Amino acid sequence: MYGHDMYEGDWNRQQDMLIQLEKAINGEYSAIQCYEKLAALAPDEKQRKQIIEIREDEIKHFQAFTRIYNSLTGMQPQPKVTEPCPDSYAAGLEFAVQDEQETVDFYQDVADGAADRTIRKAFRRAAADEQNHAVWFLFYLVKLKG
């Protein structure tokens, strides 16, 4: 009886982790697509380059989460865009600030609940990057509205 409950608990935790990984992978995939669009809308070269650098961080997160997903399942994820990217620069910046901040909270929660050290480290690193991204997007938004 106890052995069955233990395995069921482990299975449930792994299923929860896979759901969280899929959400993270889709979020990173969506950000990669959106920030390409946002970079093209940037009003100057400095902002464009910074958004491209942020996009490169998102690609690294996507790759790290994909590796973890693959190691747990033996399969490649099927990423999809989960939220459309706004068409204007100002709306895109607002969207990015909010999305990055929500992602920080989500990634910290995943890291806190992860039993595996590699998974904890990947999500904590990504959370720190996302916080930095939010600051850049907020800076550009304030500058734009200033």
C-alpha positions in Angstrom: 0.0 0.0 0.0 2.7 2.5 1.0 4.9 1.7 -2.0 2.1 2.3 -4.4 1.3 5.7 -2.8 4.9 6.7 -3.0 5.2 5.9 -6.7 1.9 7.6 -7.4 3.2 10.7 -5.6 6.4 10.6 -7.7 4.5 10.2 -10.9 2.2 13.1 -10.0 5.2 15.3 -9.2 6.8 14.4 -12.6 3.6 15.1 -14.4 3.3 18.5 -12.7 6.9 19.2 -13.7 6.2 18.3 -17.3 3.2 20.6 -17.4 5.3 23.4 -15.9 8.1 22.7 -18.4 5.7 22.8 -21.3 4.3 26.1 -20.1 7.9 27.5 -19.8 8.9 26.2 -23.2 5.8 27.7 -24.9 6.4 31.0 -23.0 10.0 31.2 -24.2 9.0 30.2 -27.7 6.3 33.0 -27.7 8.8 35.5 -26.4 11.3 34.6 -29.1 8.7 35.3 -31.8 7.5 38.5 -30.1 10.9 40.0 -29.4 11.9 39.6 -33.0 8.8 41.7 -33.9 9.5 44.2 -31.1 13.2 44.6 -32.2 12.0 45.5 -35.7 9.7 48.1 -34.2 12.3 49.7 -32.0 12.8 53.4 -32.6 16.6 53.3 -32.5 19.6 51.0 -32.9 20.5 50.9 -29.2 17.0 49.7 -28.2 16.9 47.2 -31.1 20.3 45.7 -30.1 19.2 45.4 -26.4 15.9 43.6 -27.5 17.9 41.3 -29.7 20.2 40.5 -26.7 17.1 39.8 -24.6 15.8 37.5 -27.4 19.0 35.6 -27.3 18.6 35.0 -23.6 15.1 33.7 -24.3 16.6 31.3 -26.9 19.0 30.0 -24.3 16.2 29.5 -21.8 14.1 27.7 -24.5 17.1 25.4 -25.2 17.7 24.7 -21.6 14.1 23.8 -20.9 13.9 21.7 -24.0 17.0 19.7 -22.9 15.3 19.1 -19.5 12.0 18.1 -21.1 13.9 15.7 -23.5 15.8 14.2 -20.6 12.6 13.5 -18.7 10.5 12.3 -21.6 12.9 11.1 -24.3 10.9 13.3 -26.7 11.1 16.8 -28.1 8.4 19.3 -27.1 6.0 20.7 -29.6 6.2 24.4 -28.8 3.5 26.8 -29.8 2.8 30.6 -29.5 0.4 30.9 -26.6 -0.1 34.7 -26.7 -0.1 37.0 -29.7 2.4 39.8 -29.7 1.0 43.4 -29.9 1.5 45.3 -33.1 2.7 48.6 -31.7 6.0 49.2 -30.0 4.4 50.8 -26.9 1.8 48.0 -26.5 4.6 45.5 -27.1 6.7 47.0 -24.3 3.8 47.0 -21.9 3.0 43.4 -22.7 6.7 42.4 -22.3 7.0 44.1 -18.9 4.0 42.3 -17.5 4.9 39.0 -19.1 8.5 39.1 -17.8 7.3 39.9 -14.3 4.7 37.1 -14.3 7.4 34.8 -15.6 9.8 35.6 -12.8 7.2 34.6 -10.3 6.3 31.4 -12.2 10.0 30.4 -12.6 10.8 31.0 -8.9 7.8 28.8 -7.9 9.0 26.0 -10.3 12.5 26.3 -8.9 11.2 26.2 -5.3 9.2 23.0 -6.0 11.8 21.2 -8.1 13.5 18.2 -6.5 16.3 18.1 -9.1 19.2 20.5 -8.7 19.7 21.0 -12.4 16.1 22.0 -12.9 16.2 24.3 -9.9 19.3 26.0 -11.2 17.9 26.4 -14.8 14.7 28.0 -13.5 16.5 30.3 -11.0 18.9 31.5 -13.7 16.0 32.1 -16.1 14.1 34.0 -13.4 17.1 36.3 -12.8 17.3 37.0 -16.5 13.6 37.6 -16.8 13.8 40.2 -14.0 16.6 41.9 -15.9 14.5 41.9 -19.1 11.5 43.4 -17.3 13.8 46.3 -16.1 15.0 47.0 -19.7 11.5 46.9 -21.1 10.2 49.2 -18.4 13.0 51.6 -19.0 12.2 51.8 -22.7 8.5 52.2 -21.9 9.1 55.1 -19.5 11.5 56.6 -22.0 8.8 56.3 -24.8 6.0 57.8 -22.7 8.3 60.3 -21.0 
